[in-house]
Amino acid sequence: MNTFPRRFFYGDIPGDNTGGDSTPTSTAAATDWPLWEIFIRSKQGLDHKHVGSLHAADARMAIENARDVYTRRLEGVSIWVVESRYIHASSPDEADSLYEPAADKIYRHPTFYQLPDEVNHM
Amino acid sequence: MSQLIDYTCYLGDNALILGHRNSEWCGHGPVLEQDIAITNISLDLIGQARNFYQYTASLKGGDTTEDTLAYHRDAAGFRNVLLAEQPRGDWAYTIMRQFLFSSWQHLLYTSLQHSSDTQLAAIAAKALKEVTYHQRWSAEWVVRLGDGTQLSHEKINTALQSMWPLTAELFVPAAFELAAPAIDPKTLQQPWHAQVAEVFREAELTLPAAVDGNSDGKNGAHTAYLETLLQEMQYLPRTFPNATW
């Protein structure tokens, strides 16, 4: 049987649950388990940030794996996991129509206001 | 005092030897994520061993350090239970051992954190958070394998049958466990039994009948497995006594 390696790049969401380089590996289990996207909140009050992905059999295992893989150095206080197949991404082919129209509309940026010096973090 | 030294050393030995066994999975785990999980548990256990050994060394005084305790004692000087030194076997075996061990260690540290010996109490309180996770992680894997495929059920059941007789030693007191601040291991047996029985029910495993045991490992009478483990673990500091990073 021919198997063609398919490479995914950072930010790509594969449709069939097999993330990364799908060259057959020796551990069948790794490819049987779905891929999960991991979001970690580093401090109370901040938002969850995407940190990477991993394989797990179910949500609980995904949280534990994320704890072991991504929070070993006190990176987080809260973990979200989402199965990758539930994430819908914009297509790179549509970049022109989606994003370029915003390029020449400077009036959308709030740069025309005079800010008092006392307001520091705007 | 000598009883307390033996007891703190015993607590350290259990953690170090199982920590070393689990570390053998590093780079060989069934999947990357679980490789990291079991290695984290190793590091937790070795960290606990360091805390207990540092305390032992301060009680002993002289030239004793945590390193001399770990690297310059022979098998007969180690007091760990036989369960800890058994080979890592397959993944089911490692999981089952971790579950039986962590469930016991969780109860032990829970009692120990209220010890009149403030140093032991502090070490136990710190380690308890780690062990709570070890127990949760391993219990979930026991259920996953027991209630999984026919093959996984067979493997976890085989692991249980082969290790069950060794669990008796956990609750047979050695001389150094007879007086405070040591926790009487007999008081842990009933709750331990109830806890593992509940997980086995969920995992569709049959609880084996109770067995009698002795306290061989606690008294330094070990299986040959400890000998080979120490040969590898102690090789470097014994060959190059003053080696540093």
Contacts between the chains, C-beta under 8 A, distances in Angstrom:
chain1	res1	chain2	res2	distance
A	27	B	30	6.1
A	27	B	31	5.7
A	29	B	30	6.1
A	29	B	31	5.6
A	30	B	31	4.6
A	30	B	32	7.1
A	33	B	31	7.4
A	54	B	32	7.7
A	54	B	33	5.3
A	55	B	31	6.3
A	55	B	32	7.7
A	55	B	33	6.3
A	56	B	33	6.7
A	57	B	144	7.2
A	60	B	140	6.9
A	61	B	140	7.3
A	61	B	144	8.0
A	64	B	37	7.0
A	64	B	136	8.0
A	64	B	137	6.0
A	64	B	140	7.5
A	65	B	33	4.0
A	65	B	34	7.6
A	65	B	36	7.8
A	65	B	37	6.9
A	67	B	133	8.0
A	68	B	33	6.8
A	68	B	36	5.0
A	68	B	37	4.4
A	68	B	40	5.2
A	69	B	33	6.0
A	69	B	36	5.5
A	72	B	40	6.8
